[in-house]
């Protein structure tokens, strides 16, 4: 059975928190790669308009690790209501897919 590659997205409020979570996911072989970028977000929270500087994370892994990653994020995330989304990918190059599978054994 071919291992399905997924991408999990979340946002965090500090680079320190990003690195702590990313390093742990890599250390536990749950993710092959975690990319992150600074972003600005505008949203309504508790009837107030908010604007925040955040970091968006893209966690590359396999479907078999999805639940473990979600459990870890829900436990370690510091937001009251964290954004955690999973994307199934229609296409991943064969070599990249193989690398992700090898890194998330």
N, C-alpha and C positions, 0 to 999 in steps of 0.2 A: 504494500500500500504506500502510495506516494505521500510524503509529509507535506501538508499545506502550510505555506508561508503566510503569516498574518502581520499586520501592523497595528499596534495599540497606541492611541494618542491620549495624552493628558496634558494639563497645564499645572505649573508650579510657580510660586512667587519669588524664589531666589535661586541663584546659580549654585549656591552651597547645597540646597535641598536637591536640586537636579542631579548634581554629581554624586551625592550620597545614594540616591535611589538608583541611578544608572550604574554606578560601580557595583552595587549589591546584586542587581539583576544579572550583570555580566559575570560576577564572581560565582553566583549560584547556577550558572549555565542556563538561565531562563531566557536570556536575550543574547543575540549575536552582536547587536549594535544598538546604540541609543543615540539618536541625533537630537540636538536641541537648538532652539533659536529664540532670541528675545522678540517679543511681540507686544502690541498694545491691544487691550480689550475694552470694549464699551458694552455695558449690559445693565439690566435692571436687577437689583437685589434688594429684597424686602422693601419694595415700593420706592426705592431710591435709584437714580441713575448713577452708575459707577464707571470710572475709567481707571484701569490698572495696567501697570507694566508687569508682564509675566514672561515665563519661558514655556514654549510648547515643546513637548517631547514626542518623538516618533520611535517606538520600541519595535525592533524587528525580531520576530521569533517564529515558532511553529505552533500550529493549532494544539498540539499535545501539551504545550506549556501555558495555554491561555488562562485556564482557571487558576493556576498557581500565581501567575503574574497579577491577575485581577485581585486575588486574595491579598497578595503582598501590597498592591497599590491601595486597596481599601483600608488596610491596617496602618500603613505608613504615611498616607497622604495627610497633609495638615489642613486642607480646606474643609470647611463644614459640608460643602456639597461639591465634591470633585467632579470634573469632567473626565470621564474615562470612556473611550470609544474604541471598538475593535472593527478593523476593516479586513475583509477577506480580499485578497488580491487576485485579479483575473489573470495576470501574467507576471511571472518572475523568471528572469533568465536562469537557465539550467545551472550554470556555474555559481551564480549568487545563491540560488536555492540550496545547492549542495553545501556551500560554505555555511549558510545559516543552520542547516541541519547538523553539520559537524560541530558547530560551536554551541549548540543547545542540546547536546546528547542527554 
